[in-house]
Amino acid sequence: GLEGVELAIAIEESFGIKLSDTETAESVTVGDIVDLAWSKVNSRGNWSETGVREVVHQHIREYLGVKACQDSDRLVEDLGME
């Protein structure tokens, strides 16, 4: 849905990365998104894993309209992403 597309774009812009449709479709949990983003920025050395997690969580709260999220939360079932 539109929320997922907007979320992916926000994450791409925040980290200067590109997420493929396959990668995002395979991401089931918040932690999957964190791991995906971290895997793409880790080699650059300008982000910490904690920093990546904080930014991803912030975007998820903003784009999905939830007050809080955890890495174990499932995007569709727990957070209502369409």
C-alpha positions in Angstrom: 0.0 0.0 0.0 0.9 3.7 -0.1 2.1 3.6 3.5 4.7 1.0 2.7 5.9 2.9 -0.4 6.2 6.2 1.5 8.0 4.4 4.4 10.5 2.8 1.9 11.2 6.2 0.2 11.7 7.9 3.6 14.2 5.2 4.6 16.0 5.4 1.3 16.3 9.1 1.5 17.5 9.1 5.2 20.3 6.7 4.5 21.1 7.3 0.8 20.3 3.7 -0.2 18.0 1.9 -2.6 15.6 -0.8 -1.5 14.3 -3.2 -4.1 10.7 -4.2 -4.2 11.8 -7.8 -3.4 13.7 -6.7 -0.3 10.8 -4.6 1.1 8.3 -7.3 0.3 10.4 -9.9 2.2 10.5 -7.6 5.2 8.0 -8.9 7.7 9.0 -7.2 11.0 10.4 -3.8 12.0 13.7 -5.7 12.8 13.8 -6.9 9.2 13.7 -3.3 8.0 16.4 -2.3 10.5 18.6 -5.2 9.4 18.1 -4.4 5.7 19.0 -0.7 6.1 21.9 -1.6 8.4 23.3 -4.1 5.8 23.3 -1.3 3.2 25.0 1.4 5.4 27.3 -0.7 7.6 30.3 -0.7 5.3 30.3 3.1 5.1 31.0 3.7 8.7 28.9 6.8 9.1 26.0 5.1 10.9 25.8 2.9 14.0 23.3 0.1 14.2 21.6 1.9 17.0 21.3 5.1 14.9 19.8 3.1 12.0 17.3 1.5 14.4 16.3 4.9 15.8 15.7 6.4 12.4 13.7 3.4 11.1 11.6 3.3 14.2 10.9 7.1 13.8 9.8 6.6 10.2 7.6 3.7 11.1 5.9 5.7 13.9 5.4 8.6 11.5 4.2 6.8 8.4 2.1 4.1 10.2 0.7 6.5 12.9 1.8 4.3 15.8 3.0 5.6 19.1 5.7 2.9 19.6 7.2 0.0 17.8 9.7 -2.8 18.6 11.9 -4.8 16.3 9.7 -7.9 16.8 6.5 -6.1 15.7 5.2 -7.4 12.4 4.5 -4.6 10.0 1.1 -5.8 8.7 -0.3 -7.9 11.5 0.9 -5.8 14.5 1.2 -2.3 13.1 -1.5 -2.3 10.4 0.6 -1.5 7.4 -1.4 -2.0 4.2 
